[in-house]
Amino acid sequence: MSCRPMRGFTAIELLITVAVVVILASVAIPSYQKQIQKSRRADAMQALNSVQLAEEKYRASNTAYSASLTTIGFASSPFTSGDGYYSIALSGTSATGYTVTASAIAGTSQATDSGCTAIVLNVAAATISQTPAACWNR
């Protein structure tokens, strides 16, 4: 009889490999999804900063901030962020300030972004506040 070396994998080796892959995936996938949500907040930040810039440009030529997004050059309501994850609303406009809110659109992955479904930029008497602070990547 000739002695040939065995080839292939045993069932135990295959099961151990599959178990290791499943464990790694169960840790990596939620972490990856959390990072994706965090990076998509940049979509809201960009939209809020665009509105802020347009409001300041408008205010330079007028006695008050604009109460309408269309007046400062944005699409008609509802205005959405560039990638479509947030709807943008303008409120509380006066001669000295305004509030811009980016709200996660239902049905998008950002709607489940705990604590960051509404991101707010508030300008009042030359003071800028950004809430919630954790959502502004600080």
LINDAZI-V388331 format. One record per residue. RES is the residue in one small letter. OMEGA is omega in radians with two decimals (999 if undefined). Layout:
# LINDAZI-V388331
res=RES omega=OMEGA
res=RES omega=OMEGA
This chain:
# LINDAZI-V388331
res=m omega=3.09
res=s omega=-3.10
res=c omega=3.11
res=r omega=3.08
res=p omega=-3.14
res=m omega=3.14
res=r omega=3.08
res=g omega=-3.10
res=f omega=3.02
res=t omega=3.14
res=a omega=3.14
res=i omega=3.12
res=e omega=3.12
res=l omega=3.13
res=l omega=3.11
res=i omega=3.11
res=t omega=3.13
res=v omega=3.14
res=a omega=3.13
res=v omega=3.12
res=v omega=3.14
res=v omega=3.13
res=i omega=3.12
res=l omega=3.14
res=a omega=-3.11
res=s omega=3.08
res=v omega=-3.01
res=a omega=-3.04
res=i omega=3.10
res=p omega=3.11
res=s omega=3.11
res=y omega=-3.13
res=q omega=3.10
res=k omega=3.10
res=q omega=3.09
res=i omega=3.11
res=q omega=3.14
res=k omega=-3.14
res=s omega=3.12
res=r omega=3.04
res=r omega=3.10
res=a omega=3.08
res=d omega=3.11
res=a omega=-3.13
res=m omega=-3.13
res=q omega=3.14
res=a omega=3.12
res=l omega=3.13
res=n omega=3.07
res=s omega=3.10
res=v omega=3.12
res=q omega=3.13
res=l omega=3.14
res=a omega=3.10
res=e omega=-3.14
res=e omega=3.09
res=k omega=3.12
res=y omega=-3.09
res=r omega=3.12
res=a omega=-3.11
res=s omega=-3.07
res=n omega=-3.10
res=t omega=3.14
res=a omega=3.05
res=y omega=-3.13
res=s omega=3.11
res=a omega=-3.06
res=s omega=3.09
res=l omega=-3.13
res=t omega=3.13
res=t omega=-3.11
res=i omega=2.96
res=g omega=3.11
res=f omega=-3.11
res=a omega=-3.13
res=s omega=-3.11
res=s omega=-0.14
res=p omega=3.10
res=f omega=3.11
res=t omega=3.12
res=s omega=-3.05
res=g omega=-3.13
res=d omega=3.06
res=g omega=3.13
res=y omega=-3.07
res=y omega=2.97
res=s omega=-3.04
res=i omega=3.14
res=a omega=-3.13
res=l omega=-3.14
res=s omega=3.05
res=g omega=-3.12
res=t omega=3.10
res=s omega=3.11
res=a omega=-3.06
res=t omega=-3.12
res=g omega=3.14
res=y omega=3.08
res=t omega=3.07
res=v omega=-3.11
res=t omega=3.03
res=a omega=-3.13
res=s omega=3.14
res=a omega=-3.13
res=i omega=3.13
res=a omega=3.14
res=g omega=3.07
res=t omega=3.14
res=s omega=-3.12
res=q omega=3.13
res=a omega=3.12
res=t omega=-3.13
res=d omega=-3.00
res=s omega=3.12
res=g omega=-3.07
res=c omega=3.11
res=t omega=3.04
res=a omega=-3.13
res=i omega=-2.96
res=v omega=3.00
res=l omega=-3.10
res=n omega=3.09
res=v omega=3.14
res=a omega=3.09
res=a omega=3.09
res=a omega=3.06
res=t omega=-3.12
res=i omega=3.04
res=s omega=-3.10
res=q omega=-3.12
res=t omega=-0.35
res=p omega=-3.03
res=a omega=-3.12
res=a omega=-3.12
res=c omega=-3.13
res=w omega=3.07
res=n omega=3.11
res=r omega=999
